[in-house]
């Protein structure tokens, strides 16, 4: 260790407070960089594992190969695994409704193929021999052909030929150009229904049906799926191995590895991490730079003496860099010890939210990567060296005599620090001294103000972002009395009944309702309408009857009887063919003052009324099909309708009659073809997300071919809430760490600046300044720091908040601008709190010092 290194170590030991705060700053910086790196690796691993579970772990597939090619790939040193299935052939799909997928494609799986290629069964089981087969559910939903477990299929299986060219699943359908060659009859028994296989491309001309293959060696055509040791070289491998064969990549997995052709995703993947690291480095460089800059200001006299006896510029720079490395040796490992457990805790808090947003069958856990940690250490070292090098180079270029005399420290003209008589009269001597000191040391104080301003802007901007996200989440909330809804325009009654019985028995369903809602016209006596309605509508009644648009909501009988019992009505009056029906007939509450349905004004004068209901066909009432019914108006909120995407009639009232489905034949004559607004089911559920998936499996397993909509009304709210929680947590953690770095910076800068003035402050005390006046002067300096910070920080924060709001509006978010008053007040209090606590700490130390010793100090 040379003399310069010894001097650097002595400086660190002498200024223990500054050294300690600098180490804390470096540790915070290293912790944040380590946390970002660990989170990036953990999230990437989570997304890769989730994609592998869903799409398979293979990287490249060759859809038309032979057994010798498969053996070559198995023996290739670049390959970790190769699985294949036999391309048995194609058969025409009779009755198929998708012109781009006219075939069934038969794939013969081997035992290891089932392990490599994920297959999600909806019902039944996997095939056990070459006479059994599993059919994908999208044959029904996409192709319009219903295939169920237990069906026997007799197919003419052949090869697709376009001239002399043999086509595969990788070749889209060529209408009029191709035909099936050499078909042979095969019979299969359907033993299971599965989801669309992940390896089937959207453009594939055949629906993939899976059976088992007897022998790979005997197969003339195979599809092989290869996993590589180094996925980044997948394109080079595929081009070399293909030898003219077609191939396709597993982009869903490769995308998250960062090696896909998705340039937008790759840019997003790497740019977010880069931006975070740059922000952390900027905050960290600022802190550590200030620390070394102040350290060099203290050692300027020392540098002058060293240069006068022959020390070179390079030696002095190396001395400062050595000081930085010494701090890094302690700070970086400490930061890593803080960052890794902290990120593990954060991931444990957000793991459930990630499973709700992305993959619910893959755990989000901390993944510690040695290359990522090495990168974090390297970035931290670069941050320290940059922070130390800039002030070191600057200090080494100061002329020797200026360093010894310290005439470079403050260079001002009298004009620059002059204050008016009015200022002196208003402030007094102590405040005037503080103001003059502030003016003559602008360069030194600029770093303090800049640090505080950065903290204020980050805190307020993050708070504004969180507020805007909360608005988006609130807008997305759906208020309804069910969790899952299914609607279908044209499913027949028998199929609906069978499907309803299956779906309501799904584990986790708490309650269910089957509904059909139809548009009607009601002919009611004008005298029976309430004054409130007549005044609201502005109608002058000249006729004896008035036609009112209305709806009849047909409910399954058990639900309807449950409502009757809940209302306490006599069941015998509301059962049977001539029973009364219950209705909700209320005026809309445009003022929004009603808190319950009973506070809404009634549409009819009396609770009992006799009306004529007329069904609509193509939007027009069929007048000769009207039927008289008796209704009882009740204060009740009808069950919400299933998901409905059509136009809703805008009326000044709500008029809905509830009736059991058993009366539908009476109120809707069979030959009328009346308009149905919506038909479907609603369900209450313990866990809407998982139960929706179960119901989707039930539907697809039932081979439903009609159009339907299965909607989880909580899905969007859950998604927004989970994303909001994740963003909020990471935003708070990030801002907290950056703010801690800024606070350490401010503490270090203020504390050292005041210690540099110890001789000046001792001189004031020596000429009679009391402790009270001394405190008064220091408090005024605190106010100056805070005022300057808020002068710059608050306008910038307001502008940033507005820009965040406009950015979210540009992204189609329907939100209003909320000025971040609360965060601004918190940041103002925080700024003055940090400054005053630092001032109190340092001035208490200075007051304990001997005045004579401070006056003799030649290092300030």
C-alpha positions, 0 to 999 in steps of 0.5 A: 500500500503506497502513501496515497492509499494510506492518506485516503484511508486516514481520510475515511477514518477521520470523517467517520460520519461522512464515510458511514453515510456514503457506505449507506448510499452505496449499499442502497444503490447496490441493493436497488440494482441487485433487486432490479436484476433479481426481479428481472431474472425471476420474472423472466424465469416465471414467464418462461416456465409459464409459457413452457407449461402452456406451449411446451418446452421445445424450441423448433419443430420440423413438421415433415421429417423421417425417422433417420432425421429424428435420430440425427437430432437426438445424437446432435450435441446441441440438442437436449431433447427431441420428441416426435409424433407420426403424421398419420394423415388427413381426412375431410371434415364433413359439415365443417363451417370454416373454409380455411380448415376443411380437414381433420389431421391425425397425429400418432403420439408416442409415450415421450411425446405426451410428456413433451407436448402439453395436452389439456384434457377437458373430458374423457382420457388419453388414447391407449392404442391406435384405435382410440383418439382425442378430439380438440374442442375447437372442432365444435366451436370453430368448425361447427361440427359436434364430436363427443366422447364415445363417438365412433369415427370412420375416416378416409385418411390420406395425404394432402397433395398439390400436384407432386408436392406433399403438403403438411400442417405448416402449409395453409389450405390451397382451395382448388389446388390440392386433394387427398391422395391414397386415402385408406379407411380408419376407424377411431373411438373418441375417448377424450376432448382436449383444448386446441393443441399448442403446436397447432398453428392458427393457419393449419388446415386441419384440426389436430386429433391425437391417437397413439403410434405403434412404431416410430421407425415404421412411420414414413412422415414424422413431426419432430420437436427439438429443445436446444442447450443454447436457445439463442442459436435456434435460428442457426441450428434450424437453418443448418438442420432443416436441409430444405425442410420446413420448420417453425419456432416456438415463439411463445417460449422464445419471446420471453427468452429474448430470442424471438423475432418480436422486436417490439417485445424485445425492445420492451423487455430490455428497455424497461430494465435499462431505464430502471438501472439508468435512473438508479445510477443517476441517483446513486452517482449524484449521491456518491459524487457529492460525497467525493466532491465534498471530501475533496473540498475538505482535502484541497489544502492537503492536495496542494501540499502533496502536489507541491512535493511532486505528486502527479495528477494521476497519483491523486486521481488514483488516491480518490478512486482507491477511496471509492473502491474501499467504500465499495468493498463494504457497501456493495456486499452489504447492498446485495445482502439487503437487496436479495432478501428484500426482493424475496419478500416483495415477490412473496407479496405479489406472487398471488397477484401475478398468478391471477394476471398471468399463470395460476399453475406456475409459482413466482419465486426468487431466482438468483442468477450469478450473471445477474449478480455479477452485472449488478456488482459491475454496475455498482462499481462503475457507478462508484468510479464515475462518481469518484473520477469526476471530482478527482479529475477536477481537483487534480487540475487546480493550481498548487497555490490555489489549493494551498491558499484555498482561494478557489473555494469561494469566488464572489464579487461584493455585488453578488452577496449585497442585500438591501436595507429593507432585507436587513430590517425585515430579517435581522442580523442572523437571517442576513448572515444566513442569506449572504452565506447562501448567496456566496456558496451557491455552487455548494448548495446547488447539489442539496437543492437538486437532490431534494428537488429530485426526491420531491418530483419522484415522490409526487409523480409516483403518487399521481401515477398511482392515483390515475391507476386507481381511477382506471380501476374504479371505472372498470368496476362492474356492479352486478349480483353475479360473478359469471355469466353466459349468453347465447343468441340461438342455442335450443332449449334442450341443449341449454337445459343440458348445459345449465345442469352441468354448469350449475354443478361445477365445484365452487358455484354458490348459486345460479339462474337461468334467464330469457329476457324478451322485449314487449309493449305494455298497454296500460290504462292511463288512469293507472299511471302515477302523477310522477310518471306523467309529470316526468314524461310530459305527456298530455293523456288524451287516450284511455290507454298508453303503450309502454316499452317493457321487458319480461324476464323469464327465470327458472322456476326455483329462482322465481319461487325463491323471490316470491318467498323472499318477498313474503307473498302468498305462493298459491296466488303466484303459481299456475297458469293464471297466476299473478306476476311480480313486476318492478316498475320504477322511475329512474333516479336521475338525481342519484339521491335514492339509496334503495329501490323503495325510495324510487318513485312508482310508475303505477298508482297502485301496486296491483294492475291489469295490463296487456303485454304484446310481444315484438317481432323485429322491433315491431309489436304484434298487436293481435298476440296481446295477452292480459296479465295481472301484476303486483309491483314490488320494491325489489331489484330483479336479478341482473341479466346475462352479458348483453352487448346489444343496444339498450332502450333508453327509457325514463323508467324501469319496467320489468315483469318477472315470470317463471320459465314454465309460463313462457309457452303461454306468454310467447306463442310458438308461432310468433318468433318473438324478439329475444333480448338475451338468453343465458345463465348467471352464476355466483362463485367462490373463485370466479377466475378458476370457476370460469375456466372449469365452465369453459372446459364443460362447454367445450367438452359438451361440444357446443357448436352455437355462438356463446359468450362466457364472461367473468364480470370480475375478470377486468376488475381483478386484472386491474386490481392485481396490476394496480397492486403490483405497480403500486408495490413496485412503485412504492419500493422503488421510490422509497429506495430512491428517496432514501438515497436522496435523503442520504445525499442531502444529509451527507451534503448538508452535514459536510457543508456545515462542518466545512464552516466550523471555523466560520461558525466558531468565529461568530460564536467567539464575537458574542453570538448566542446559542439562540441567535445561532439556532435562529440563523441555522433555522433560516438557512433551513427555510432557504433550502426548503423554499428553493427546493419547493420553488423548483420541485413543485412546478416540475411535479405538477407538470409531470403529474399533468403529463402522466395524466395526458399520457394515460388519456392518450392511452384511452383511459377515461379519467379526470385530472386530480392535482396531487395535493396530498403528496405535495403536502407530504413532500413539503413536510418531508423536505423540511423535516430532513433539513431540520433533523440534519441541521439539528444533528450537525449543529449540536456536534459543532456547539460541543466543540471548543471554539479555540480549537475550531478557530485554529482549524486550517482545513476549512 
